[in-house]
Amino acid sequence: MDNFSLYPREEPFDPFAVMLFKGLQVLAFLFFMALLAINPEAKTGKIDTKAEFIIAMNWPDNHPDDIDLYVEDPVGNIVWFHQREAGFMVLERDDRGGANDFIMVNGRKITTPLREEIVSIRGILPGEYTVNAQHYLSTTRAPVQVSVKVEKINPTLQVVHYETLTLSGTGQEKTAVRFKVAADGSITDTNSRQKSLIEMTRSAKRGAAAGGGAK
């Protein structure tokens, strides 16, 4: 009669097959957890940086003029477009206005309207820092509003100084801020006394040229 049953017989129970299936399930779960550990989910707004300070200079989007950022540390190192790394300081981007208003994405040039130069300070060196902006090339021959912001990153984000300058022609240089850093990284003073960093870089270049000529 079994041969004429409307329902098929149940398959015989195999404990080894069940154990093997459960083992494969465990391995698949462990593999999935390993993938999560290797590729953690991105958290919006999180900034992963080793910098102690970030100095950002901005001017109007799509503006064709070239504005340059200069920063001097307490021992006389200066970062600018010809010296992008000095001491703990790094010029992260030299924005030349309309001359390099693009970024490369997968081998393609993508136009960007952003006008920004950024210097990061990746260590604590006690003393006074000077932050200057220079109107390197004026193609519009009109004044340009330039904003300069100094932020302390560690242990928490703190705006040290924010300044808006007006640069009105090729070659004009202005000091946005001079700030003093203590050994523990705290800010002890800020002021806007003017100091030319361009003249210091020119003097250094003249000295290097003279030394090179003597060799």
TORLO-856609 format. One record per residue: residue number from 1; chain; z, x, y of N, C-alpha, C, O in turn. Coordinates in pm, whole numbers. Example, Ala and Ser with C-alpha at 12.3 -4.5 7.8 and 13.67 -1.06 7.14 Angstrom:
BEGIN
{r 1; 'A'; {780; 1319; -569}; {780; 1230; -450}; {780; 1320; -330}; {846; 1424; -332}}
{r 2; 'A'; {708; 1285; -225}; {714; 1367; -106}; {787; 1290; 3}; {804; 1341; 114}}
//
This chain:
BEGIN
{r 1; 'A'; {0; 82; -120}; {0; 0; 0}; {0; 85; 125}; {-50; 45; 230}}
{r 2; 'A'; {56; 204; 113}; {62; 288; 231}; {-77; 317; 284}; {-98; 333; 405}}
{r 3; 'A'; {-172; 325; 193}; {-307; 357; 237}; {-368; 248; 323}; {-463; 272; 397}}
{r 4; 'A'; {-312; 128; 314}; {-367; 16; 389}; {-280; -22; 508}; {-298; -129; 566}}
{r 5; 'A'; {-185; 65; 545}; {-97; 36; 657}; {-176; 36; 787}; {-271; 114; 802}}
{r 6; 'A'; {-137; -52; 882}; {-203; -57; 1011}; {-167; 61; 1099}; {-241; 93; 1192}}
{r 7; 'A'; {-57; 127; 1074}; {-11; 241; 1154}; {-8; 366; 1069}; {36; 361; 954}}
{r 8; 'A'; {-54; 477; 1123}; {-52; 602; 1043}; {89; 650; 1019}; {180; 620; 1096}}
{r 9; 'A'; {104; 724; 912}; {234; 781; 882}; {273; 881; 990}; {184; 945; 1047}}
{r 10; 'A'; {402; 898; 1020}; {450; 1002; 1110}; {427; 1138; 1048}; {436; 1157; 927}}
{r 11; 'A'; {394; 1235; 1137}; {374; 1370; 1088}; {506; 1427; 1039}; {611; 1392; 1093}}
{r 12; 'A'; {505; 1511; 941}; {630; 1571; 892}; {694; 1659; 999}; {623; 1729; 1072}}
{r 13; 'A'; {825; 1657; 1011}; {900; 1732; 1113}; {899; 1881; 1080}; {932; 1921; 968}}
{r 14; 'A'; {860; 1964; 1181}; {852; 2108; 1161}; {943; 2177; 1264}; {901; 2193; 1378}}
{r 15; 'A'; {1063; 2218; 1231}; {1157; 2279; 1328}; {1101; 2405; 1392}; {1126; 2427; 1511}}
{r 16; 'A'; {1027; 2486; 1322}; {973; 2610; 1379}; {874; 2581; 1493}; {875; 2649; 1595}}
{r 17; 'A'; {790; 2480; 1473}; {692; 2444; 1576}; {763; 2394; 1702}; {723; 2426; 1814}}
{r 18; 'A'; {871; 2316; 1683}; {946; 2267; 1799}; {1009; 2382; 1874}; {1003; 2386; 1997}}
{r 19; 'A'; {1069; 2475; 1804}; {1132; 2592; 1868}; {1028; 2676; 1942}; {1055; 2727; 2050}}
{r 20; 'A'; {911; 2691; 1884}; {804; 2769; 1948}; {759; 2702; 2077}; {737; 2769; 2178}}
{r 21; 'A'; {745; 2568; 2074}; {704; 2494; 2193}; {807; 2507; 2305}; {771; 2528; 2421}}
{r 22; 'A'; {935; 2495; 2270}; {1041; 2508; 2369}; {1044; 2649; 2428}; {1067; 2666; 2548}}
{r 23; 'A'; {1020; 2749; 2344}; {1016; 2886; 2393}; {904; 2908; 2493}; {922; 2977; 2593}}
{r 24; 'A'; {787; 2848; 2466}; {675; 2859; 2560}; {708; 2791; 2692}; {668; 2839; 2798}}
{r 25; 'A'; {780; 2679; 2686}; {821; 2611; 2808}; {912; 2701; 2893}; {896; 2709; 3015}}
{r 26; 'A'; {1006; 2768; 2828}; {1098; 2859; 2899}; {1022; 2973; 2963}; {1049; 3009; 3078}}
{r 27; 'A'; {926; 3032; 2890}; {847; 3142; 2944}; {765; 3097; 3064}; {754; 3170; 3163}}
{r 28; 'A'; {708; 2978; 3057}; {629; 2927; 3169}; {717; 2906; 3292}; {674; 2936; 3404}}
{r 29; 'A'; {839; 2856; 3272}; {931; 2836; 3384}; {969; 2969; 3448}; {972; 2980; 3571}}
{r 30; 'A'; {999; 3070; 3365}; {1036; 3202; 3418}; {919; 3264; 3494}; {940; 3328; 3597}}
{r 31; 'A'; {798; 3246; 3445}; {681; 3299; 3515}; {664; 3232; 3651}; {633; 3299; 3749}}
{r 32; 'A'; {686; 3101; 3656}; {676; 3028; 3783}; {780; 3077; 3883}; {749; 3094; 4001}}
{r 33; 'A'; {904; 3101; 3837}; {1009; 3150; 3926}; {978; 3291; 3977}; {1008; 3325; 4091}}
{r 34; 'A'; {916; 3373; 3890}; {877; 3507; 3934}; {772; 3502; 4043}; {776; 3582; 4136}}
{r 35; 'A'; {678; 3409; 4033}; {576; 3393; 4138}; {639; 3353; 4270}; {599; 3402; 4375}}
{r 36; 'A'; {737; 3265; 4266}; {806; 3225; 4389}; {877; 3342; 4453}; {880; 3354; 4576}}
{r 37; 'A'; {934; 3428; 4371}; {1006; 3545; 4425}; {910; 3645; 4488}; {943; 3709; 4587}}
{r 38; 'A'; {790; 3659; 4429}; {692; 3753; 4482}; {628; 3700; 4610}; {605; 3776; 4703}}
{r 39; 'A'; {600; 3570; 4615}; {536; 3508; 4731}; {626; 3401; 4790}; {601; 3282; 4771}}
{r 40; 'A'; {731; 3441; 4864}; {821; 3342; 4923}; {748; 3257; 5026}; {655; 3303; 5093}}
{r 41; 'A'; {791; 3134; 5037}; {729; 3042; 5133}; {750; 3091; 5274}; {861; 3127; 5312}}
{r 42; 'A'; {642; 3092; 5354}; {651; 3137; 5493}; {736; 3040; 5574}; {728; 2919; 5556}}
{r 43; 'A'; {819; 3096; 5662}; {903; 3015; 5748}; {846; 3019; 5889}; {833; 3126; 5949}}
{r 44; 'A'; {811; 2903; 5942}; {749; 2894; 6073}; {842; 2949; 6180}; {960; 2914; 6186}}
{r 45; 'A'; {785; 3036; 6267}; {863; 3086; 6379}; {945; 3208; 6349}; {1008; 3262; 6440}}
{r 46; 'A'; {948; 3255; 6225}; {1028; 3372; 6191}; {954; 3498; 6232}; {836; 3515; 6201}}
{r 47; 'A'; {1023; 3588; 6303}; {965; 3714; 6347}; {1031; 3826; 6270}; {1151; 3849; 6283}}
{r 48; 'A'; {953; 3897; 6189}; {1005; 4008; 6111}; {965; 4137; 6181}; {852; 4183; 6165}}
{r 49; 'A'; {1056; 4194; 6256}; {1024; 4315; 6331}; {1143; 4408; 6331}; {1258; 4364; 6324}}
{r 50; 'A'; {1115; 4538; 6339}; {1221; 4638; 6344}; {1251; 4679; 6488}; {1335; 4766; 6511}}
{r 51; 'A'; {1184; 4617; 6584}; {1200; 4657; 6724}; {1337; 4618; 6777}; {1395; 4517; 6736}}
{r 52; 'A'; {1387; 4700; 6870}; {1510; 4669; 6941}; {1479; 4591; 7069}; {1554; 4502; 7109}}
{r 53; 'A'; {1365; 4628; 7134}; {1322; 4561; 7256}; {1172; 4533; 7247}; {1097; 4609; 7186}}
{r 54; 'A'; {1131; 4422; 7309}; {990; 4389; 7323}; {962; 4370; 7472}; {1031; 4293; 7539}}
{r 55; 'A'; {860; 4439; 7522}; {817; 4426; 7662}; {676; 4369; 7660}; {585; 4430; 7606}}
{r 56; 'A'; {659; 4250; 7721}; {530; 4183; 7720}; {482; 4160; 7862}; {558; 4117; 7949}}
{r 57; 'A'; {355; 4189; 7886}; {291; 4164; 8016}; {173; 4071; 7995}; {88; 4096; 7909}}
{r 58; 'A'; {169; 3962; 8074}; {62; 3864; 8061}; {-3; 3838; 8197}; {61; 3850; 8301}}
{r 59; 'A'; {-132; 3803; 8193}; {-199; 3753; 8312}; {-290; 3638; 8269}; {-306; 3617; 8148}}
{r 60; 'A'; {-349; 3562; 8360}; {-414; 3436; 8324}; {-518; 3448; 8212}; {-592; 3546; 8204}}
{r 61; 'A'; {-519; 3347; 8125}; {-614; 3342; 8014}; {-758; 3355; 8063}; {-795; 3302; 8168}}
{r 62; 'A'; {-837; 3426; 7985}; {-981; 3445; 8011}; {-1010; 3525; 8138}; {-1124; 3530; 8183}}
{r 63; 'A'; {-907; 3586; 8196}; {-930; 3663; 8319}; {-1006; 3791; 8287}; {-972; 3859; 8190}}
{r 64; 'A'; {-1107; 3826; 8365}; {-1189; 3944; 8333}; {-1127; 4077; 8376}; {-1172; 4182; 8331}}
{r 65; 'A'; {-1023; 4075; 8462}; {-966; 4200; 8513}; {-886; 4273; 8406}; {-831; 4212; 8315}}
{r 66; 'A'; {-880; 4406; 8419}; {-806; 4493; 8328}; {-674; 4532; 8394}; {-672; 4600; 8496}}
{r 67; 'A'; {-563; 4488; 8333}; {-428; 4522; 8381}; {-362; 4608; 8274}; {-372; 4579; 8155}}
{r 68; 'A'; {-294; 4714; 8315}; {-232; 4806; 8220}; {-80; 4809; 8234}; {-25; 4799; 8344}}
{r 69; 'A'; {-14; 4824; 8120}; {131; 4831; 8113}; {174; 4975; 8087}; {121; 5041; 7998}}
{r 70; 'A'; {270; 5023; 8165}; {328; 5156; 8150}; {478; 5141; 8129}; {543; 5063; 8199}}
{r 71; 'A'; {534; 5216; 8034}; {679; 5214; 8012}; {727; 5357; 7994}; {670; 5434; 7916}}
{r 72; 'A'; {833; 5392; 8067}; {894; 5525; 8057}; {1034; 5512; 7997}; {1108; 5420; 8033}}
{r 73; 'A'; {1068; 5603; 7906}; {1203; 5602; 7847}; {1295; 5699; 7920}; {1249; 5769; 8011}}
{r 74; 'A'; {1423; 5706; 7883}; {1519; 5788; 7958}; {1492; 5939; 7958}; {1544; 6010; 8044}}
{r 75; 'A'; {1411; 5989; 7864}; {1386; 6133; 7859}; {1247; 6168; 7914}; {1203; 6282; 7902}}
{r 76; 'A'; {1178; 6070; 7973}; {1051; 6099; 8037}; {927; 6070; 7955}; {816; 6091; 8004}}
{r 77; 'A'; {941; 6021; 7832}; {823; 5979; 7756}; {762; 5857; 7822}; {834; 5769; 7869}}
{r 78; 'A'; {630; 5850; 7825}; {559; 5736; 7884}; {453; 5687; 7786}; {373; 5766; 7736}}
{r 79; 'A'; {455; 5557; 7759}; {346; 5498; 7679}; {252; 5424; 7773}; {295; 5354; 7865}}
{r 80; 'A'; {121; 5442; 7749}; {16; 5376; 7825}; {-110; 5387; 7740}; {-102; 5432; 7626}}
{r 81; 'A'; {-226; 5349; 7793}; {-342; 5339; 7706}; {-392; 5473; 7653}; {-465; 5477; 7554}}
{r 82; 'A'; {-355; 5585; 7719}; {-393; 5717; 7668}; {-285; 5779; 7578}; {-311; 5878; 7510}}
{r 83; 'A'; {-166; 5722; 7578}; {-56; 5771; 7496}; {16; 5648; 7439}; {112; 5599; 7498}}
{r 84; 'A'; {-33; 5600; 7326}; {14; 5471; 7274}; {144; 5482; 7197}; {207; 5379; 7169}}
{r 85; 'A'; {187; 5602; 7161}; {316; 5620; 7094}; {387; 5738; 7157}; {329; 5845; 7177}}
{r 86; 'A'; {516; 5717; 7190}; {596; 5824; 7248}; {743; 5790; 7226}; {788; 5682; 7263}}
{r 87; 'A'; {816; 5883; 7166}; {956; 5855; 7136}; {967; 5735; 7043}; {899; 5728; 6941}}
{r 88; 'A'; {1052; 5640; 7080}; {1068; 5517; 7003}; {971; 5407; 7048}; {975; 5297; 6994}}
{r 89; 'A'; {886; 5435; 7145}; {803; 5332; 7207}; {661; 5331; 7149}; {604; 5436; 7118}}
{r 90; 'A'; {606; 5209; 7135}; {469; 5192; 7084}; {398; 5087; 7167}; {449; 4976; 7184}}
{r 91; 'A'; {280; 5121; 7220}; {194; 5022; 7285}; {118; 4951; 7174}; {29; 5008; 7112}}
{r 92; 'A'; {155; 4825; 7149}; {98; 4751; 7036}; {-45; 4705; 7063}; {-126; 4696; 6971}}
{r 93; 'A'; {-77; 4677; 7189}; {-214; 4632; 7222}; {-250; 4674; 7363}; {-173; 4654; 7457}}
{r 94; 'A'; {-369; 4732; 7378}; {-426; 4763; 7509}; {-532; 4657; 7538}; {-642; 4662; 7484}}
{r 95; 'A'; {-497; 4561; 7622}; {-588; 4451; 7655}; {-670; 4490; 7777}; {-615; 4513; 7884}}
{r 96; 'A'; {-802; 4497; 7761}; {-892; 4541; 7869}; {-960; 4425; 7939}; {-1069; 4440; 7994}}
{r 97; 'A'; {-896; 4309; 7937}; {-955; 4193; 8003}; {-1081; 4147; 7933}; {-1082; 4130; 7811}}
{r 98; 'A'; {-1188; 4127; 8009}; {-1312; 4079; 7951}; {-1382; 4178; 7860}; {-1476; 4142; 7790}}
{r 99; 'A'; {-1337; 4303; 7859}; {-1406; 4407; 7780}; {-1374; 4401; 7632}; {-1455; 4442; 7550}}
{r 100; 'A'; {-1256; 4350; 7596}; {-1222; 4342; 7453}; {-1152; 4211; 7422}; {-1047; 4208; 7358}}
{r 101; 'A'; {-1212; 4101; 7469}; {-1150; 3970; 7453}; {-1184; 3907; 7318}; {-1227; 3792; 7313}}
{r 102; 'A'; {-1165; 3982; 7209}; {-1193; 3930; 7076}; {-1101; 3999; 6976}; {-1047; 4106; 7002}}
{r 103; 'A'; {-1084; 3934; 6860}; {-1014; 3993; 6747}; {-1106; 3985; 6626}; {-1194; 3899; 6621}}
{r 104; 'A'; {-1085; 4073; 6529}; {-1168; 4073; 6409}; {-1098; 3992; 6300}; {-983; 4020; 6266}}
{r 105; 'A'; {-1168; 3893; 6244}; {-1117; 3811; 6135}; {-1221; 3809; 6025}; {-1330; 3753; 6042}}
{r 106; 'A'; {-1187; 3870; 5911}; {-1281; 3877; 5798}; {-1417; 3933; 5838}; {-1522; 3885; 5795}}
{r 107; 'A'; {-1413; 4037; 5923}; {-1536; 4102; 5964}; {-1611; 4032; 6075}; {-1720; 4077; 6113}}
{r 108; 'A'; {-1558; 3923; 6128}; {-1624; 3850; 6235}; {-1545; 3861; 6365}; {-1422; 3865; 6363}}
{r 109; 'A'; {-1616; 3867; 6478}; {-1552; 3871; 6608}; {-1518; 3729; 6653}; {-1605; 3643; 6663}}
{r 110; 'A'; {-1388; 3708; 6679}; {-1342; 3579; 6727}; {-1291; 3597; 6870}; {-1200; 3676; 6894}}
{r 111; 'A'; {-1348; 3525; 6964}; {-1308; 3537; 7104}; {-1168; 3483; 7123}; {-1134; 3376; 7072}}
{r 112; 'A'; {-1085; 3557; 7198}; {-950; 3512; 7229}; {-931; 3509; 7380}; {-970; 3603; 7449}}
{r 113; 'A'; {-872; 3402; 7432}; {-852; 3392; 7577}; {-728; 3467; 7625}; {-711; 3488; 7745}}
{r 114; 'A'; {-641; 3507; 7532}; {-511; 3564; 7568}; {-527; 3699; 7637}; {-604; 3784; 7593}}
{r 115; 'A'; {-453; 3716; 7746}; {-446; 3842; 7818}; {-302; 3892; 7810}; {-214; 3839; 7877}}
{r 116; 'A'; {-280; 3993; 7726}; {-143; 4038; 7701}; {-141; 4182; 7653}; {-223; 4223; 7571}}
{r 117; 'A'; {-45; 4258; 7705}; {-14; 4390; 7652}; {133; 4390; 7611}; {217; 4330; 7678}}
{r 118; 'A'; {162; 4458; 7500}; {298; 4456; 7445}; {340; 4598; 7411}; {265; 4674; 7351}}
{r 119; 'A'; {462; 4632; 7450}; {525; 4757; 7409}; {652; 4723; 7331}; {734; 4644; 7377}}
{r 120; 'A'; {667; 4783; 7215}; {790; 4767; 7137}; {871; 4897; 7146}; {816; 5007; 7148}}
{r 121; 'A'; {1003; 4881; 7152}; {1095; 4995; 7151}; {1174; 4986; 7022}; {1251; 4891; 7003}}
{r 122; 'A'; {1157; 5082; 6932}; {1205; 5069; 6794}; {1333; 5148; 6766}; {1367; 5172; 6650}}
{r 123; 'A'; {1402; 5187; 6870}; {1529; 5257; 6853}; {1606; 5255; 6982}; {1552; 5224; 7088}}
{r 124; 'A'; {1735; 5288; 6974}; {1821; 5288; 7092}; {1830; 5430; 7147}; {1878; 5521; 7079}}
{r 125; 'A'; {1784; 5448; 7270}; {1796; 5574; 7341}; {1864; 5542; 7474}; {1801; 5482; 7562}}
{r 126; 'A'; {1990; 5580; 7492}; {2064; 5542; 7613}; {2000; 5600; 7739}; {1947; 5711; 7738}}
{r 127; 'A'; {2008; 5523; 7846}; {1953; 5567; 7974}; {1865; 5462; 8036}; {1867; 5346; 7995}}
{r 128; 'A'; {1787; 5503; 8137}; {1707; 5407; 8213}; {1562; 5405; 8168}; {1499; 5509; 8147}}
{r 129; 'A'; {1510; 5284; 8154}; {1369; 5260; 8123}; {1301; 5203; 8248}; {1361; 5126; 8323}}
{r 130; 'A'; {1175; 5241; 8268}; {1097; 5188; 8381}; {973; 5119; 8328}; {902; 5173; 8243}}
{r 131; 'A'; {947; 4998; 8378}; {833; 4919; 8333}; {741; 4892; 8453}; {783; 4831; 8551}}
{r 132; 'A'; {618; 4940; 8444}; {521; 4925; 8554}; {396; 4851; 8509}; {360; 4853; 8392}}
{r 133; 'A'; {331; 4786; 8606}; {201; 4723; 8583}; {101; 4784; 8681}; {132; 4806; 8797}}
{r 134; 'A'; {-21; 4810; 8631}; {-125; 4865; 8717}; {-251; 4780; 8706}; {-294; 4741; 8597}}
{r 135; 'A'; {-310; 4752; 8822}; {-438; 4682; 8827}; {-547; 4788; 8805}; {-599; 4846; 8900}}
{r 136; 'A'; {-581; 4810; 8680}; {-672; 4920; 8646}; {-814; 4894; 8697}; {-878; 4984; 8752}}
{r 137; 'A'; {-863; 4772; 8681}; {-999; 4741; 8724}; {-1005; 4595; 8770}; {-978; 4503; 8693}}
{r 138; 'A'; {-1041; 4577; 8897}; {-1056; 4443; 8953}; {-1204; 4408; 8960}; {-1277; 4464; 9041}}
{r 139; 'A'; {-1246; 4316; 8875}; {-1385; 4270; 8879}; {-1401; 4147; 8967}; {-1510; 4121; 9018}}
{r 140; 'A'; {-1294; 4071; 8984}; {-1299; 3950; 9067}; {-1271; 3980; 9214}; {-1305; 3901; 9302}}
{r 141; 'A'; {-1207; 4097; 9241}; {-1167; 4136; 9376}; {-1077; 4030; 9440}; {-1085; 4003; 9560}}
{r 142; 'A'; {-992; 3972; 9357}; {-896; 3872; 9403}; {-759; 3906; 9345}; {-751; 3968; 9239}}
{r 143; 'A'; {-650; 3867; 9413}; {-515; 3894; 9360}; {-496; 3829; 9223}; {-553; 3724; 9192}}
{r 144; 'A'; {-414; 3895; 9140}; {-386; 3847; 9004}; {-235; 3835; 8987}; {-161; 3928; 9018}}
{r 145; 'A'; {-190; 3720; 8936}; {-49; 3700; 8905}; {-22; 3758; 8766}; {-87; 3721; 8668}}
{r 146; 'A'; {74; 3849; 8759}; {109; 3916; 8633}; {256; 3892; 8604}; {341; 3915; 8689}}
{r 147; 'A'; {285; 3847; 8483}; {424; 3827; 8442}; {466; 3935; 8343}; {391; 3973; 8254}}
{r 148; 'A'; {590; 3984; 8362}; {644; 4088; 8275}; {780; 4040; 8224}; {867; 4001; 8301}}
{r 149; 'A'; {796; 4043; 8091}; {920; 3998; 8030}; {974; 4106; 7938}; {901; 4162; 7857}}
{r 150; 'A'; {1104; 4136; 7950}; {1173; 4231; 7863}; {1272; 4152; 7780}; {1358; 4081; 7834}}
{r 151; 'A'; {1261; 4163; 7647}; {1351; 4092; 7557}; {1424; 4191; 7466}; {1363; 4285; 7413}}
{r 152; 'A'; {1553; 4171; 7449}; {1632; 4245; 7351}; {1632; 4163; 7223}; {1668; 4046; 7225}}
{r 153; 'A'; {1592; 4225; 7111}; {1572; 4152; 6987}; {1698; 4145; 6903}; {1731; 4040; 6849}}
{r 154; 'A'; {1769; 4256; 6891}; {1885; 4264; 6801}; {2016; 4272; 6879}; {2018; 4335; 6986}}
{r 155; 'A'; {2124; 4213; 6831}; {2132; 4132; 6707}; {2079; 3990; 6724}; {2049; 3924; 6625}}
{r 156; 'A'; {2067; 3943; 6849}; {2008; 3812; 6876}; {1910; 3827; 6993}; {1919; 3921; 7071}}
{r 157; 'A'; {1819; 3732; 7004}; {1719; 3737; 7110}; {1784; 3713; 7246}; {1857; 3616; 7265}}
{r 158; 'A'; {1756; 3803; 7340}; {1811; 3792; 7475}; {1705; 3835; 7575}; {1647; 3943; 7561}}
{r 159; 'A'; {1679; 3751; 7675}; {1585; 3788; 7780}; {1658; 3877; 7880}; {1750; 3833; 7949}}
{r 160; 'A'; {1616; 4003; 7887}; {1678; 4100; 7977}; {1629; 4081; 8119}; {1706; 4087; 8215}}
{r 161; 'A'; {1497; 4057; 8133}; {1439; 4043; 8267}; {1306; 3971; 8258}; {1230; 3989; 8162}}
{r 162; 'A'; {1278; 3889; 8360}; {1148; 3824; 8371}; {1104; 3835; 8517}; {1179; 3801; 8608}}
{r 163; 'A'; {981; 3883; 8538}; {934; 3910; 8673}; {787; 3870; 8685}; {709; 3893; 8593}}
{r 164; 'A'; {751; 3811; 8800}; {611; 3783; 8829}; {566; 3868; 8947}; {626; 3864; 9054}}
{r 165; 'A'; {459; 3945; 8924}; {407; 4034; 9027}; {270; 3985; 9072}; {201; 3914; 8999}}
{r 166; 'A'; {232; 4025; 9192}; {96; 4001; 9241}; {28; 4136; 9261}; {71; 4216; 9344}}
{r 167; 'A'; {-78; 4159; 9185}; {-158; 4280; 9200}; {-287; 4243; 9270}; {-353; 4146; 9233}}
{r 168; 'A'; {-324; 4320; 9371}; {-433; 4275; 9459}; {-553; 4367; 9465}; {-640; 4348; 9550}}
{r 169; 'A'; {-561; 4466; 9378}; {-680; 4550; 9384}; {-675; 4665; 9286}; {-568; 4705; 9239}}
{r 170; 'A'; {-792; 4719; 9256}; {-803; 4831; 9163}; {-714; 4947; 9205}; {-717; 4991; 9320}}
{r 171; 'A'; {-636; 4996; 9109}; {-550; 5111; 9132}; {-408; 5078; 9175}; {-321; 5165; 9170}}
{r 172; 'A'; {-381; 4954; 9217}; {-246; 4921; 9262}; {-148; 4922; 9146}; {-177; 4870; 9038}}
{r 173; 'A'; {-31; 4983; 9169}; {73; 4996; 9068}; {204; 4942; 9125}; {240; 4970; 9240}}
{r 174; 'A'; {276; 4863; 9044}; {405; 4811; 9085}; {507; 4824; 8973}; {473; 4811; 8855}}
{r 175; 'A'; {631; 4850; 9011}; {740; 4851; 8914}; {792; 4710; 8897}; {834; 4645; 8993}}
{r 176; 'A'; {789; 4661; 8773}; {840; 4526; 8743}; {991; 4529; 8729}; {1060; 4440; 8780}}
{r 177; 'A'; {1043; 4629; 8658}; {1188; 4638; 8637}; {1224; 4778; 8588}; {1146; 4845; 8522}}
{r 178; 'A'; {1344; 4819; 8623}; {1407; 4938; 8565}; {1540; 4889; 8507}; {1620; 4828; 8577}}
{r 179; 'A'; {1562; 4917; 8378}; {1685; 4869; 8314}; {1753; 4982; 8238}; {1687; 5070; 8181}}
{r 180; 'A'; {1886; 4978; 8238}; {1964; 5081; 8171}; {2022; 5029; 8040}; {2073; 4917; 8033}}
{r 181; 'A'; {2013; 5111; 7937}; {2062; 5077; 7804}; {2178; 5168; 7769}; {2169; 5290; 7783}}
{r 182; 'A'; {2288; 5109; 7722}; {2404; 5186; 7677}; {2383; 5230; 7533}; {2287; 5189; 7467}}
{r 183; 'A'; {2474; 5315; 7484}; {2462; 5369; 7348}; {2468; 5261; 7241}; {2413; 5277; 7133}}
{r 184; 'A'; {2536; 5149; 7272}; {2544; 5039; 7176}; {2429; 4940; 7189}; {2428; 4838; 7121}}
{r 185; 'A'; {2332; 4969; 7277}; {2217; 4883; 7294}; {2232; 4776; 7400}; {2137; 4702; 7426}}
{r 186; 'A'; {2349; 4766; 7462}; {2370; 4665; 7565}; {2305; 4708; 7697}; {2285; 4827; 7720}}
{r 187; 'A'; {2272; 4611; 7781}; {2209; 4637; 7910}; {2318; 4648; 8016}; {2401; 4557; 8030}}
{r 188; 'A'; {2318; 4757; 8090}; {2424; 4779; 8189}; {2376; 4759; 8332}; {2459; 4743; 8422}}
{r 189; 'A'; {2243; 4760; 8355}; {2194; 4744; 8493}; {2045; 4715; 8491}; {1972; 4766; 8406}}
{r 190; 'A'; {2000; 4632; 8585}; {1857; 4612; 8607}; {1831; 4616; 8757}; {1913; 4572; 8837}}
{r 191; 'A'; {1715; 4671; 8795}; {1677; 4675; 8936}; {1525; 4686; 8944}; {1458; 4706; 8842}}
{r 192; 'A'; {1472; 4674; 9064}; {1326; 4680; 9083}; {1286; 4789; 9181}; {1187; 4775; 9252}}
{r 193; 'A'; {1362; 4899; 9186}; {1325; 5011; 9272}; {1191; 5067; 9225}; {1170; 5092; 9106}}
{r 194; 'A'; {1101; 5087; 9320}; {966; 5130; 9286}; {962; 5277; 9243}; {1029; 5363; 9301}}
{r 195; 'A'; {881; 5302; 9140}; {865; 5438; 9087}; {726; 5446; 9025}; {689; 5363; 8942}}
{r 196; 'A'; {649; 5546; 9064}; {513; 5560; 9012}; {513; 5634; 8879}; {556; 5750; 8871}}
{r 197; 'A'; {466; 5569; 8777}; {450; 5635; 8647}; {310; 5694; 8633}; {290; 5789; 8558}}
{r 198; 'A'; {214; 5638; 8705}; {78; 5691; 8699}; {75; 5833; 8753}; {8; 5920; 8696}}
{r 199; 'A'; {145; 5858; 8860}; {149; 5993; 8916}; {210; 6091; 8816}; {168; 6206; 8807}}
{r 200; 'A'; {311; 6044; 8741}; {373; 6131; 8641}; {275; 6163; 8528}; {271; 6276; 8480}}
{r 201; 'A'; {195; 6064; 8486}; {97; 6091; 8380}; {-13; 6184; 8430}; {-63; 6267; 8354}}
{r 202; 'A'; {-51; 6169; 8556}; {-152; 6259; 8612}; {-100; 6401; 8620}; {-173; 6496; 8591}}
{r 203; 'A'; {25; 6416; 8659}; {85; 6550; 8665}; {90; 6614; 8528}; {62; 6732; 8512}}
{r 204; 'A'; {126; 6531; 8427}; {132; 6582; 8290}; {-6; 6624; 8242}; {-20; 6727; 8175}}
{r 205; 'A'; {-110; 6545; 8275}; {-246; 6580; 8234}; {-294; 6707; 8303}; {-362; 6790; 8242}}
{r 206; 'A'; {-258; 6722; 8432}; {-298; 6844; 8503}; {-230; 6966; 8442}; {-290; 7072; 8429}}
{r 207; 'A'; {-102; 6948; 8404}; {-30; 7060; 8342}; {-89; 7096; 8206}; {-102; 7214; 8173}}
{r 208; 'A'; {-126; 6993; 8128}; {-186; 7019; 7997}; {-321; 7087; 8011}; {-356; 7175; 7932}}
{r 209; 'A'; {-399; 7044; 8112}; {-531; 7106; 8135}; {-516; 7251; 8176}; {-592; 7337; 8133}}
{r 210; 'A'; {-416; 7276; 8261}; {-394; 7415; 8305}; {-351; 7502; 8186}; {-397; 7615; 8172}}
{r 211; 'A'; {-264; 7448; 8103}; {-219; 7524; 7985}; {-332; 7549; 7889}; {-342; 7657; 7829}}
{r 212; 'A'; {-421; 7449; 7873}; {-533; 7465; 7783}; {-632; 7568; 7832}; {-695; 7640; 7754}}
{r 213; 'A'; {-645; 7575; 7965}; {-739; 7671; 8021}; {-691; 7814; 8006}; {-770; 7908; 8005}}
{r 214; 'A'; {-556; 7829; 7994}; {-498; 7964; 7986}; {-509; 8020; 7845}; {-492; 8140; 7823}}
{r 215; 'A'; {-539; 7933; 7748}; {-546; 7983; 7610}; {-673; 8062; 7584}; {-693; 8110; 7473}}
//
